[in-house]
Amino acid sequence: MGKAGGATTTADEEALPGSPPRFELGSWRGDLGVVAGITGRGDDPGRGFDLGLWSDAPIGDVMGRWRLFRRAFPGFSAVALGHQIHGTAVASAGPSEGWIQVEGVDGWVTTAPGVLLTVTVADCIPVYLAVPGKGVALLHAGWRGTAGGILGRGVERLLVETGASITEVAMHCGVGICGSCYEVGSEVMSGCSVPGEGPGPWHLDLRRVLAEQGAELGLKRVTLSSLCSAHNRPTFYSHRASGGSDGRMVAYLGMPGL
């Protein structure tokens, strides 16, 4: 597939010391004033730091890990999480405390400091959007969400709620499955408007597709992680590489409270 219409650069998340296992974009904290990152598998020989709420894992164990996750962010009074359906719905999270939970959403927007947005992933791409000092959005982009235009919806909602211009928005496509590991059929290729060369199956780089969509929307600052969830299963969870048995990571984004 062709290159994105706008300039993109690589920006990899870096491991933080201690527990829970986390990887963050230091440049976004320093340059944009936001916390942007993703949890990792950790070194527990069992399920590790699995944060998947809709799985066969004991719910008490999962919620214990969520509480540990929350304690790692003392500058945030609320955490937003949704029951994702691989759709394109984007919800708003206002000033709050505790848990903000919504059914059937795959993206979040907030202009409130102290609200930590989250999406669960295990190959799908977490898309981070930020307007410094004004607001942030976090999207869960699998192929269906990408094909359905969740990026455009998220950007539009962020612009409306912040009053910003498109050139103020920074975008990052985070840890997810890479093109060489993501083998797909014609339904996925056509859904994402990518022509397949030769007989299928094909390999699709969702981060590159999203970068192209961002360029078409007018985004000027787009970065892509090179970290692949399937290549790096000792560090991250991968639904595809595990045959569907792996847990879930949580991507997170927010503006710290005062």
Backbone bond lengths (Angstrom), bond angles and torsions (degrees), N, CA, C in turn:
res aa  C-N    CA-C-N  psi(-1)  N-CA   C-N-CA  omega(-1)  CA-C   N-CA-C  phi
1 M - - - 1.449 - - 1.513 109.78 -
2 G 1.302 116.43 159.34 1.449 120.97 -175.66 1.509 112.47 -77.20
3 K 1.305 115.10 170.78 1.451 121.01 179.02 1.523 109.92 -80.62
4 A 1.334 113.83 158.11 1.459 119.02 179.41 1.512 110.24 -66.36
5 G 1.344 114.48 152.93 1.449 119.15 -177.57 1.510 113.67 -70.78
6 G 1.346 118.45 -24.88 1.453 121.44 177.28 1.511 110.23 -105.88
7 A 1.331 115.83 164.25 1.452 119.92 -179.58 1.525 110.30 -70.81
8 T 1.326 116.67 134.52 1.456 121.55 175.21 1.515 108.73 -126.35
9 T 1.307 116.20 150.74 1.453 121.71 176.67 1.520 108.82 -131.47
10 T 1.325 115.73 160.79 1.455 121.11 178.40 1.521 110.03 -87.25
11 A 1.307 116.14 134.56 1.467 122.13 175.60 1.523 107.46 -142.39
12 D 1.319 116.62 108.77 1.459 120.57 -176.88 1.524 112.10 -95.05
13 E 1.303 115.05 142.50 1.451 121.46 174.34 1.536 109.40 -68.76
14 E 1.317 116.56 142.44 1.461 121.46 -178.11 1.522 110.34 -113.34
15 A 1.346 115.30 141.66 1.459 120.82 -178.02 1.523 111.35 -66.98
16 L 1.332 115.67 138.27 1.454 122.00 174.18 1.525 109.18 -98.77
17 P 1.313 118.10 150.11 1.466 119.79 177.72 1.522 111.33 -73.02
18 G 1.315 115.77 158.79 1.453 120.75 173.56 1.511 114.40 84.64
19 S 1.331 114.41 -168.43 1.457 122.81 -177.63 1.532 108.80 -120.36
20 P 1.346 117.21 145.38 1.461 129.07 1.98 1.521 112.18 -75.31
21 P 1.352 117.48 164.31 1.468 119.97 179.40 1.520 110.70 -65.91
22 R 1.353 116.19 121.71 1.463 120.67 -176.83 1.519 110.74 -140.88
23 F 1.323 114.01 151.27 1.459 122.53 177.84 1.525 106.74 -132.26
24 E 1.338 116.75 127.92 1.462 119.08 -174.07 1.519 112.69 -130.56
25 L 1.342 113.87 159.76 1.460 122.74 174.50 1.524 108.09 -90.93
26 G 1.309 115.99 98.08 1.456 119.54 -178.64 1.512 113.04 -61.15
27 S 1.326 116.66 -33.56 1.465 119.88 -178.90 1.525 111.52 -66.69
28 W 1.321 118.06 -32.85 1.463 119.62 179.32 1.525 110.93 -71.31
29 R 1.320 116.74 -34.89 1.461 118.86 176.36 1.530 110.07 -67.68
30 G 1.338 115.76 -43.92 1.455 119.60 -176.88 1.515 113.92 -74.93
31 D 1.341 116.92 -43.81 1.466 120.75 -174.35 1.528 113.65 -88.86
32 L 1.327 117.02 -34.77 1.461 120.67 -173.36 1.522 113.26 -108.39
33 G 1.327 117.34 -11.75 1.455 120.28 179.01 1.512 114.57 73.40
34 V 1.343 117.10 26.17 1.459 120.95 179.77 1.526 109.74 -125.38
35 V 1.321 115.18 159.36 1.460 122.39 175.12 1.521 107.64 -100.45
36 A 1.332 116.95 119.63 1.464 121.73 -176.78 1.516 108.90 -135.55
37 G 1.325 117.04 123.78 1.456 118.51 -178.93 1.508 112.85 -170.67
38 I 1.336 114.55 -164.53 1.456 122.13 -177.79 1.519 108.44 -154.38
39 T 1.321 116.61 146.42 1.454 119.93 175.73 1.525 110.00 -79.87
40 G 1.329 115.97 164.03 1.455 121.50 177.70 1.514 111.39 -118.11
41 R 1.320 114.90 -176.88 1.459 121.23 -179.52 1.529 111.53 -70.70
42 G 1.328 117.42 -36.37 1.452 120.16 -174.28 1.516 111.23 79.31
43 D 1.320 116.65 -177.72 1.468 120.25 -174.91 1.520 113.53 -111.57
44 D 1.342 117.59 15.01 1.460 120.73 174.43 1.525 108.70 -66.18
45 P 1.336 118.77 127.96 1.468 119.74 -177.26 1.521 114.07 -69.23
46 G 1.336 118.10 -12.57 1.456 121.20 178.04 1.510 110.77 -83.76
47 R 1.336 116.73 -121.50 1.467 120.83 179.22 1.513 112.35 -83.02
48 G 1.330 117.72 -2.40 1.450 119.80 -179.44 1.518 111.01 69.61
49 F 1.330 116.70 -150.51 1.464 121.21 -178.08 1.529 109.42 -93.87
50 D 1.319 114.92 58.67 1.466 122.25 -179.48 1.525 109.53 -74.95
51 L 1.347 116.22 122.29 1.457 121.52 -179.78 1.525 112.41 -109.97
52 G 1.328 117.06 17.08 1.455 120.54 179.60 1.520 111.56 -72.47
53 L 1.332 116.74 118.17 1.459 121.59 -177.61 1.523 112.87 -82.85
54 W 1.321 117.36 -25.13 1.455 120.74 -177.17 1.525 108.59 -110.39
55 S 1.336 115.36 72.68 1.460 121.96 -177.74 1.520 107.99 -146.37
56 D 1.336 115.92 -176.11 1.460 119.54 178.75 1.520 112.35 -90.76
57 A 1.327 117.74 5.98 1.461 121.09 177.79 1.529 109.72 -70.26
58 P 1.321 118.40 144.82 1.472 120.60 177.80 1.525 110.92 -55.34
59 I 1.331 116.82 125.25 1.462 120.72 -173.13 1.520 111.80 -62.88
60 G 1.337 117.20 -32.04 1.456 119.53 178.02 1.514 111.98 -63.03
61 D 1.339 116.60 -40.01 1.464 120.62 178.06 1.524 110.69 -66.11
62 V 1.339 115.93 -42.98 1.467 119.87 -178.60 1.527 110.41 -64.05
63 M 1.324 117.38 -45.15 1.459 120.07 -179.24 1.526 111.45 -66.65
64 G 1.336 117.00 -31.55 1.457 119.30 174.20 1.517 111.38 -61.96
65 R 1.329 116.12 -39.13 1.467 119.42 177.70 1.529 110.93 -69.45
66 W 1.339 117.16 -37.11 1.466 119.65 176.53 1.531 110.91 -62.94
67 R 1.325 117.06 -39.24 1.468 119.16 178.40 1.522 110.84 -65.17
68 L 1.324 117.17 -39.06 1.464 120.51 175.83 1.525 110.26 -63.68
69 F 1.328 116.39 -40.53 1.464 121.31 176.94 1.532 110.08 -59.45
70 R 1.310 117.32 -47.21 1.469 120.75 -178.28 1.522 111.75 -61.28
71 R 1.315 117.38 -38.82 1.460 120.61 -178.21 1.523 112.15 -65.76
72 A 1.318 117.47 -18.37 1.468 121.15 179.42 1.526 112.13 -76.99
73 F 1.354 117.50 -5.24 1.467 121.18 -176.00 1.528 110.08 -127.97
74 P 1.332 117.26 71.80 1.464 119.97 -176.93 1.525 113.84 -65.38
75 G 1.324 118.62 -18.45 1.456 121.17 179.39 1.512 114.04 -83.75
76 F 1.344 117.13 8.02 1.463 121.06 -177.19 1.522 109.69 -125.62
77 S 1.326 116.02 126.64 1.461 121.30 -178.97 1.518 112.87 -92.35
78 A 1.338 117.70 -13.25 1.463 121.20 -177.19 1.523 110.26 -142.26
79 V 1.324 115.13 149.52 1.463 122.36 175.61 1.525 108.12 -126.01
80 A 1.333 116.36 127.34 1.467 121.98 179.05 1.518 109.78 -101.02
81 L 1.317 116.62 128.98 1.456 121.00 176.15 1.518 109.19 -144.26
82 G 1.328 115.58 146.61 1.453 120.20 -177.98 1.514 112.05 -126.49
83 H 1.325 115.68 159.74 1.465 121.51 171.14 1.522 106.81 -84.65
84 Q 1.330 116.72 102.12 1.462 122.45 -171.59 1.521 111.63 -78.63
85 I 1.343 115.43 145.29 1.465 120.37 -176.41 1.528 111.67 -131.05
86 H 1.325 117.68 18.19 1.466 122.16 -176.97 1.525 110.87 58.20
87 G 1.325 115.07 39.42 1.453 120.91 178.75 1.513 111.78 -109.42
88 T 1.336 115.56 -153.73 1.467 120.58 -177.00 1.526 112.55 -128.61
89 A 1.327 117.69 10.35 1.463 120.07 -179.27 1.525 110.22 -72.69
90 V 1.333 115.53 135.32 1.464 122.59 179.47 1.525 107.78 -124.36
91 A 1.326 116.57 124.42 1.462 121.74 -177.78 1.526 110.94 -104.82
92 S 1.325 115.57 157.34 1.463 121.98 175.65 1.523 109.59 -99.83
93 A 1.322 115.43 141.62 1.458 121.38 176.82 1.523 108.34 -120.15
94 G 1.337 116.19 113.55 1.454 120.33 -179.98 1.510 111.96 -89.75
95 P 1.332 117.09 -177.56 1.462 120.38 178.37 1.524 110.49 -56.55
96 S 1.316 116.62 133.75 1.459 119.52 -175.51 1.518 109.69 -164.02
97 E 1.333 114.59 177.75 1.452 122.09 172.64 1.518 108.31 -135.22
98 G 1.322 116.31 149.22 1.454 120.42 179.26 1.515 112.04 85.72
99 W 1.345 115.49 -138.93 1.457 121.60 -176.11 1.520 110.24 -104.49
100 I 1.325 116.41 136.84 1.461 122.68 172.07 1.523 106.20 -113.53
101 Q 1.333 117.60 112.90 1.461 121.47 -175.16 1.525 110.24 -123.95
102 V 1.338 115.30 133.13 1.461 121.47 179.71 1.522 108.44 -136.99
103 E 1.312 116.63 137.45 1.461 121.83 177.60 1.525 110.95 -82.63
104 G 1.331 116.63 143.19 1.455 121.86 168.82 1.505 116.00 72.68
105 V 1.333 117.95 30.02 1.464 120.42 177.87 1.526 109.89 -121.11
106 D 1.325 115.36 145.57 1.463 121.52 178.35 1.520 112.11 -120.35
107 G 1.320 116.96 12.96 1.452 119.95 178.07 1.511 111.37 -160.36
108 W 1.330 114.53 158.36 1.460 121.77 -178.07 1.521 110.62 -136.88
109 V 1.327 115.37 150.33 1.463 122.72 171.72 1.522 107.67 -133.87
110 T 1.325 116.93 140.78 1.457 119.94 172.21 1.523 110.35 -146.79
111 T 1.309 114.95 147.46 1.465 121.58 170.77 1.523 110.01 -112.74
112 A 1.325 116.44 7.79 1.460 121.80 -174.44 1.521 111.47 -98.20
113 P 1.322 118.61 121.16 1.462 119.76 170.95 1.532 109.95 -61.95
114 G 1.321 115.92 146.24 1.454 120.23 177.98 1.507 115.08 88.33
115 V 1.327 118.21 2.81 1.466 122.45 175.89 1.523 108.32 -108.49
116 L 1.323 116.88 118.31 1.460 121.93 -179.19 1.528 109.31 -96.58
117 L 1.327 116.68 115.45 1.459 122.10 177.52 1.524 109.34 -82.18
118 T 1.339 117.20 142.80 1.460 120.63 178.15 1.526 111.00 -138.88
119 V 1.327 115.72 149.20 1.464 122.98 166.52 1.524 107.06 -138.02
120 T 1.334 117.09 148.24 1.459 121.02 177.38 1.523 109.66 -95.25
121 V 1.328 115.77 140.68 1.463 121.82 -177.17 1.527 110.46 -144.34
122 A 1.337 114.72 156.64 1.460 121.17 172.78 1.523 108.03 -160.32
123 D 1.296 117.67 48.23 1.469 130.35 -179.55 1.525 110.56 139.55
124 C 1.351 116.88 -43.00 1.462 119.35 176.92 1.523 109.74 -59.22
125 I 1.318 115.74 157.93 1.457 120.72 -172.92 1.529 110.96 -92.39
126 P 1.333 117.84 124.20 1.457 119.21 169.18 1.528 109.23 -81.37
127 V 1.315 116.59 125.90 1.464 121.40 -179.58 1.525 108.52 -108.85
128 Y 1.319 115.57 120.91 1.456 122.96 -178.35 1.531 108.69 -103.03
129 L 1.328 116.70 131.40 1.460 122.60 177.39 1.523 108.33 -127.91
130 A 1.322 117.02 136.38 1.463 119.73 -179.09 1.516 111.53 -144.62
131 V 1.323 115.24 137.22 1.461 123.29 167.44 1.523 105.35 -113.91
132 P 1.326 118.34 108.14 1.462 120.53 -172.53 1.527 113.09 -52.46
133 G 1.333 114.70 127.62 1.451 120.81 176.93 1.510 115.64 76.81
134 K 1.338 117.55 -0.95 1.465 120.03 -175.34 1.525 113.82 -123.72
135 G 1.314 118.54 -42.85 1.451 119.29 -176.95 1.506 112.95 177.99
136 V 1.331 115.17 167.90 1.461 122.01 -179.78 1.523 109.41 -141.13
137 A 1.333 115.65 159.24 1.460 122.20 174.40 1.517 108.41 -141.27
138 L 1.317 116.06 145.53 1.463 122.21 179.75 1.521 108.34 -133.50
139 L 1.337 116.16 128.55 1.461 121.93 -173.82 1.520 111.32 -124.53
140 H 1.336 115.46 145.46 1.463 123.09 172.98 1.524 107.03 -101.93
141 A 1.346 116.36 109.40 1.466 120.63 -172.35 1.520 111.15 -118.17
142 G 1.325 116.16 93.51 1.452 121.17 164.66 1.518 108.11 -85.59
143 W 1.319 117.16 -170.01 1.465 116.78 -176.97 1.530 111.14 -68.60
144 R 1.341 117.35 -35.08 1.466 118.91 -179.86 1.528 111.39 -67.14
145 G 1.316 116.51 -44.02 1.454 119.07 177.47 1.517 112.23 -65.11
146 T 1.328 115.91 -39.45 1.464 120.52 177.72 1.521 110.44 -62.68
147 A 1.339 116.07 -46.92 1.464 120.38 179.43 1.524 111.65 -65.17
148 G 1.334 116.62 -34.10 1.456 120.62 -177.70 1.517 114.58 -80.08
149 G 1.330 117.25 -9.43 1.455 120.17 175.87 1.513 115.54 91.87
150 I 1.339 117.41 31.80 1.460 118.52 179.62 1.523 111.65 -63.12
151 L 1.332 117.87 -30.99 1.464 119.40 178.76 1.527 110.74 -62.96
152 G 1.326 116.92 -47.50 1.455 120.07 178.88 1.518 112.16 -60.46
153 R 1.333 116.43 -40.28 1.463 119.96 178.74 1.525 111.00 -64.32
154 G 1.334 115.55 -43.46 1.453 119.17 -179.48 1.514 112.54 -64.61
155 V 1.323 116.54 -43.39 1.464 120.51 178.93 1.525 110.29 -63.44
156 E 1.328 116.85 -45.99 1.468 120.40 -179.40 1.527 111.12 -59.75
157 R 1.321 116.08 -44.13 1.468 119.78 -179.22 1.524 110.73 -65.02
158 L 1.324 116.50 -40.20 1.461 120.25 179.27 1.524 111.06 -64.30
159 L 1.323 117.01 -41.74 1.467 120.40 179.63 1.523 111.38 -65.59
160 V 1.324 116.74 -40.89 1.462 120.29 179.78 1.528 110.63 -64.18
161 E 1.320 116.68 -44.23 1.465 119.64 -173.90 1.521 113.03 -77.79
162 T 1.322 117.63 -24.19 1.468 120.14 179.87 1.520 113.15 -100.09
163 G 1.343 117.50 -19.87 1.456 120.82 -173.81 1.514 113.19 71.09
164 A 1.328 116.33 17.91 1.464 121.35 -177.35 1.520 110.75 -84.36
165 S 1.323 115.83 168.32 1.460 121.81 172.56 1.522 108.71 -97.98
166 I 1.311 116.69 160.20 1.460 121.73 -175.69 1.524 111.74 -60.16
167 T 1.317 117.64 -30.86 1.465 120.30 -177.73 1.525 112.64 -72.70
168 E 1.332 117.61 -11.98 1.466 120.91 177.78 1.525 112.63 -84.73
169 V 1.320 117.58 -11.91 1.465 121.35 -171.94 1.523 110.96 -86.88
170 A 1.319 116.38 128.03 1.465 122.67 170.89 1.521 108.53 -99.96
171 M 1.333 116.47 143.30 1.461 122.11 -177.55 1.517 109.79 -130.97
172 H 1.330 115.64 138.72 1.467 120.79 174.96 1.517 108.97 -136.40
173 C 1.334 116.36 131.17 1.461 122.54 173.46 1.523 107.51 -99.24
174 G 1.317 116.90 115.81 1.448 121.59 -168.58 1.513 115.77 -90.30
175 V 1.328 114.69 -158.34 1.464 122.72 -175.84 1.530 110.30 -60.20
176 G 1.324 116.84 127.87 1.456 121.92 178.49 1.512 109.74 -170.08
177 I 1.302 116.72 -175.70 1.455 120.62 -178.02 1.530 110.27 -72.23
178 C 1.328 116.33 138.92 1.465 120.48 -178.32 1.528 110.36 -88.60
179 G 1.317 115.58 169.57 1.453 120.45 -177.04 1.514 113.92 -62.23
180 S 1.317 117.94 -37.19 1.461 119.66 -177.68 1.523 111.99 -70.84
181 C 1.327 117.91 -21.16 1.464 121.78 179.67 1.530 113.15 -97.02
182 Y 1.334 116.77 -12.48 1.461 120.28 -173.37 1.521 109.67 -103.88
183 E 1.323 116.14 90.93 1.461 122.78 179.78 1.522 108.89 -91.04
184 V 1.335 116.35 128.38 1.460 120.61 -172.94 1.522 110.82 -135.93
185 G 1.331 114.99 166.63 1.447 121.59 176.97 1.516 112.59 -102.04
186 S 1.330 115.16 -170.57 1.464 120.49 -173.77 1.519 112.71 -66.57
187 E 1.353 118.05 -31.53 1.465 120.48 -179.50 1.525 110.81 -60.78
188 V 1.324 116.04 -42.47 1.462 120.42 -178.69 1.526 110.39 -70.98
189 M 1.330 116.48 -43.96 1.467 120.10 -178.96 1.523 111.16 -61.39
190 S 1.326 116.54 -47.27 1.465 119.03 -178.77 1.522 110.80 -69.42
191 G 1.337 117.28 -36.43 1.453 120.20 178.57 1.514 112.53 -61.51
192 C 1.332 115.93 -35.19 1.466 120.88 179.49 1.521 112.45 -93.10
193 S 1.339 116.83 8.20 1.475 122.93 176.80 1.519 112.17 58.30
194 V 1.335 115.52 41.09 1.463 121.17 178.38 1.525 108.05 -116.09
195 P 1.333 118.70 120.99 1.460 120.13 178.93 1.523 111.00 -70.99
196 G 1.322 116.35 135.82 1.456 120.49 176.52 1.519 110.59 -89.84
197 E 1.312 116.26 132.15 1.460 121.02 179.00 1.523 109.52 -95.72
198 G 1.333 116.01 121.85 1.448 120.53 -179.60 1.518 111.59 76.14
199 P 1.345 117.02 -175.40 1.461 120.67 -179.78 1.530 111.37 -71.08
200 G 1.329 115.74 146.39 1.461 120.17 179.15 1.509 111.95 -79.65
201 P 1.342 116.96 178.82 1.460 126.57 0.79 1.527 112.37 -71.70
202 W 1.347 114.58 167.76 1.463 120.69 -177.01 1.529 109.36 -120.90
203 H 1.310 114.80 171.84 1.459 121.27 175.43 1.528 108.58 -114.88
204 L 1.329 115.34 130.26 1.461 120.94 -173.97 1.527 110.61 -120.09
205 D 1.318 115.88 129.88 1.463 122.64 176.17 1.529 108.22 -97.70
206 L 1.325 116.34 95.73 1.468 120.42 -176.44 1.521 112.28 -62.93
207 R 1.324 116.95 -34.63 1.465 118.37 179.32 1.522 110.83 -63.07
208 R 1.327 116.32 -38.87 1.462 119.53 179.00 1.530 110.63 -68.43
209 V 1.329 117.23 -39.47 1.466 120.14 176.58 1.527 110.23 -59.71
210 L 1.320 116.62 -45.19 1.462 120.51 179.53 1.519 111.77 -64.91
211 A 1.338 116.64 -37.65 1.469 119.73 177.14 1.521 110.71 -63.00
212 E 1.320 116.99 -39.73 1.463 120.69 177.77 1.524 110.64 -64.58
213 Q 1.338 116.06 -41.31 1.462 119.07 177.43 1.528 110.87 -62.89
214 G 1.335 115.92 -40.70 1.455 119.64 178.25 1.517 112.47 -61.93
215 A 1.328 116.05 -41.34 1.465 120.03 178.32 1.523 110.74 -63.52
216 E 1.334 116.84 -39.41 1.461 120.24 178.92 1.528 111.40 -65.83
217 L 1.322 117.00 -29.74 1.463 120.59 177.48 1.522 112.49 -76.61
218 G 1.330 116.36 -15.93 1.457 120.61 179.82 1.508 115.14 106.02
219 L 1.339 117.38 7.97 1.458 120.45 178.43 1.522 110.04 -69.02
220 K 1.323 116.20 134.85 1.463 121.45 -176.70 1.522 113.23 -105.87
221 R 1.330 117.08 -21.52 1.462 120.75 -178.45 1.522 108.83 -116.80
222 V 1.330 116.27 99.09 1.459 121.86 -177.15 1.520 108.91 -128.66
223 T 1.319 116.81 127.02 1.461 121.47 175.75 1.522 109.48 -123.22
224 L 1.327 115.01 152.44 1.458 121.92 -179.63 1.521 109.60 -126.60
225 S 1.322 116.36 134.37 1.459 120.23 170.63 1.523 108.77 -74.67
226 S 1.322 116.98 145.81 1.467 120.73 174.42 1.523 111.28 -97.94
227 L 1.328 117.83 0.14 1.462 121.59 -175.61 1.525 110.33 -79.15
228 C 1.328 115.88 125.45 1.466 122.42 -177.36 1.523 110.00 -103.91
229 S 1.314 116.29 127.21 1.461 120.83 -179.95 1.525 111.95 -65.48
230 A 1.326 118.18 -32.99 1.462 121.03 -179.62 1.525 111.97 -77.88
231 H 1.329 117.11 -41.55 1.460 120.88 177.58 1.525 111.88 -65.09
232 N 1.322 116.51 -29.95 1.466 121.88 -172.04 1.523 111.85 -114.96
233 R 1.330 117.33 49.58 1.462 120.27 -177.99 1.525 113.98 -62.97
234 P 1.341 120.86 -27.67 1.465 117.88 174.33 1.530 113.01 -63.29
235 T 1.329 116.01 -20.45 1.467 121.01 -176.80 1.520 112.72 -106.15
236 F 1.342 117.02 -37.33 1.463 122.05 -175.48 1.530 110.58 -124.66
237 Y 1.316 116.38 169.57 1.463 122.16 174.74 1.524 109.81 -94.59
238 S 1.342 115.58 143.43 1.459 121.41 177.52 1.522 109.51 -137.92
239 H 1.317 116.43 114.73 1.461 121.50 178.00 1.525 110.83 -61.89
240 R 1.324 116.14 -45.34 1.460 119.70 -175.88 1.527 111.91 -71.04
241 A 1.321 117.42 -47.47 1.466 120.19 -176.92 1.524 112.33 -66.54
242 S 1.333 117.33 -23.14 1.464 121.06 -179.59 1.521 112.70 -94.07
243 G 1.327 117.40 -0.37 1.449 119.94 -175.36 1.517 112.92 70.84
244 G 1.326 116.18 23.83 1.457 120.62 176.40 1.513 115.13 93.38
245 S 1.334 118.10 5.24 1.463 120.34 -174.81 1.523 114.48 -98.89
246 D 1.328 118.29 -7.14 1.457 121.07 -174.13 1.526 112.81 -75.41
247 G 1.331 114.65 164.30 1.451 121.71 176.46 1.518 111.95 -82.08
248 R 1.323 115.83 -158.70 1.462 121.50 -176.89 1.526 110.98 -130.85
249 M 1.327 114.36 142.79 1.456 122.00 171.26 1.522 108.31 -96.37
250 V 1.309 115.89 165.56 1.460 121.07 175.38 1.518 109.06 -121.09
251 A 1.332 115.43 120.97 1.461 120.74 169.75 1.520 107.18 -86.71
252 Y 1.331 116.63 143.83 1.458 119.86 -175.24 1.523 110.74 -140.91
253 L 1.340 114.72 151.13 1.459 121.04 -177.78 1.525 109.07 -156.84
254 G 1.316 116.45 135.32 1.452 118.77 177.04 1.515 112.83 -173.18
255 M 1.322 114.33 164.98 1.460 122.43 174.55 1.527 107.64 -100.26
256 P 1.325 118.43 117.67 1.468 119.58 -176.84 1.518 111.67 -57.59
257 G 1.342 115.45 145.24 1.452 120.16 176.75 1.513 111.30 -75.79
258 L 1.315 115.61 168.43 1.460 121.34 -178.99 1.519 110.82 -76.52
